[in-house]
Amino acid sequence: MSKKKVLFLQPEKCVDCRNCQLACSLAHEGVISPSKSCISVLAAESKFSVPLTCLQCKEAACVAVCTPGALSKNQETGRVDFDKSKCIGCRLCVSACPFGNISYSTDAGKVYKCDTCDGDPTCAKVCPTGAISWVDEDEETLERKKNISEKLLQAFGMEV
C-alpha cells in the first residue's frame, strides 16, 4: 500500500497570485472563476496571504454532521470523500467546518469541497512558489502543519 499524501500549505511562500483558484475552478467546473474554486486565498491586511482548502481532517466535523452520508472519511486515502448525488444542500457541513473550507453553490444547490483531484491536485501543480504542495503524510509533515496552524491563529489574534 502506498503512503498517504496530504496537501501541505505554506503561507510564507504564498504571493497571492491565485493561480490555484483559477486552475481549480477550470479543472472542476470548466470555467475560470475563483468563486467556483475549492480553494481560496485569504489576504490579511496586505501583510500575507494564506491558501485555504479542505484539510481532510482526521476527525472531520463535516462528516459527523452529514446526515445523508454525502461526506465520508476514506480510511485508505485519508481524504474526506464527497458524493454529490447524496447531498441535499442542507449546509450543515459548511457550518461545521471550523476552517470554512466547504462552500455552497447556489447554482447547483449543493456544497463543494476539495477532492484533491483524486490524488493529483491541480493547485499544487500550478503553484509557482510551492506554497501548496502534495507530500507524503508523515510525522514531520504533520508537526509542520500544526506549527503553521498555531502561527496563523496567533496572526489572527486567536488563542493557541
Beta strands, then each sheet from edge to edge (+ up, - down):
strand 1: 5-9
strand 2: 39-44
strand 3: 48-53
strand 4: 71-73
strand 5: 80-82
strand 6: 103-105
strand 7: 110-112
strand 8: 132-136
sheet 1: 1+ 8-
sheet 2: 2+ 3-
sheet 3: 4+ 5-
sheet 4: 6+ 7-
end
